[in-house]
Amino acid sequence: MLTTANLTLRFLLELAAIGALGLWGFRTGSGPLVKAALGLGAPALAMVVWGLFVAPKASVAVADPVRLLVSLAVFGAAAAALHATGADALVWVFAGLVAVNVTLLHGFGVG
């Protein structure tokens, strides 16, 4: 049951990362087209990278350490995006939940 709860948390963190990257993009761009390109492009890039290397049915099989590094890169980019938008309190909450989640996933032998 704890494994299922942690996998659910992982999914919610993935969604939060996509949302953070989208928020960053829409707030960062200098004009409507750039805002739309960044706001849609950054999350899309993260989803493609996640689907290729990290997802349970990833298209590219990589060793666990590589998968961990890619997932931490995506989550790190999301944390940086939150920081760039001024949501510093959320950065700490997000990063803390990611740290707990990754630790538990590896402890359960899932990630």
C-alpha positions in Angstrom: 0.0 0.0 0.0 2.9 2.4 0.8 4.4 1.6 -2.6 1.1 2.5 -4.3 0.9 5.8 -2.4 4.5 6.6 -3.3 3.8 5.8 -7.0 0.8 8.1 -6.8 3.0 10.8 -5.3 5.4 10.3 -8.2 2.7 10.8 -10.7 1.5 14.0 -9.0 5.1 15.3 -8.9 5.4 14.6 -12.6 2.2 16.6 -13.2 3.5 19.4 -10.9 6.8 19.5 -12.9 4.9 19.9 -16.1 2.8 22.7 -14.6 5.8 24.5 -13.2 7.6 24.4 -16.5 4.4 25.7 -18.2 4.0 28.5 -15.7 7.6 29.5 -16.1 7.2 29.6 -19.9 4.1 31.7 -19.9 5.6 34.2 -17.4 9.1 34.4 -19.0 8.3 35.1 -22.6 8.6 38.7 -23.9 5.5 38.6 -26.2 2.4 36.4 -26.7 4.0 34.1 -29.2 7.2 33.6 -27.2 5.1 33.1 -24.0 3.0 30.4 -25.8 6.1 28.8 -27.3 7.9 28.6 -24.0 4.7 27.8 -22.0 3.8 24.9 -24.2 7.3 23.9 -25.4 9.1 23.5 -22.1 6.5 21.1 -20.7 6.3 19.2 -24.0 10.1 18.8 -24.0 10.0 17.5 -20.5 7.3 15.0 -21.4 9.2 13.7 -24.4 12.4 13.3 -22.3 10.4 11.6 -19.6 8.7 9.3 -22.0 11.9 8.4 -23.8 14.1 7.6 -20.7 12.2 7.6 -17.4 8.6 6.3 -17.9 7.9 2.7 -16.9 7.5 1.8 -20.6 10.2 4.1 -21.8 11.1 4.0 -25.5 14.9 4.0 -24.8 16.2 1.4 -22.3 18.8 3.0 -20.0 20.6 1.9 -16.9 18.9 2.8 -13.6 21.6 5.5 -12.7 20.9 7.2 -16.0 17.2 7.1 -15.5 17.6 8.6 -12.1 19.8 11.4 -13.4 17.3 12.2 -16.2 14.4 12.2 -13.7 16.3 14.5 -11.4 17.2 16.8 -14.3 13.5 17.1 -15.1 12.5 17.7 -11.5 15.5 20.1 -11.1 14.4 22.1 -14.1 10.9 22.3 -12.6 12.3 23.5 -9.3 14.4 26.1 -11.1 11.3 27.2 -13.0 9.4 27.6 -9.8 12.3 29.7 -8.4 12.4 31.8 -11.5 8.7 32.6 -11.1 9.2 33.7 -7.5 7.5 30.7 -5.9 10.4 30.0 -3.5 8.2 28.4 -0.8 6.9 25.9 -3.4 10.5 25.1 -4.5 11.3 23.8 -1.1 8.1 21.8 -0.8 8.5 20.4 -4.3 12.2 19.5 -3.8 11.5 17.9 -0.5 8.7 15.8 -1.8 10.9 14.7 -4.8 13.7 13.8 -2.4 11.4 11.7 -0.2 9.8 10.1 -3.2 13.0 9.1 -5.0 14.4 7.8 -1.7 11.4 5.6 -1.1 11.1 4.4 -4.7 14.7 3.2 -4.5 14.1 1.8 -1.1 11.2 -0.2 -2.4 13.2 -1.3 -5.4 10.7 0.4 -7.8 12.8 3.3 -9.2 
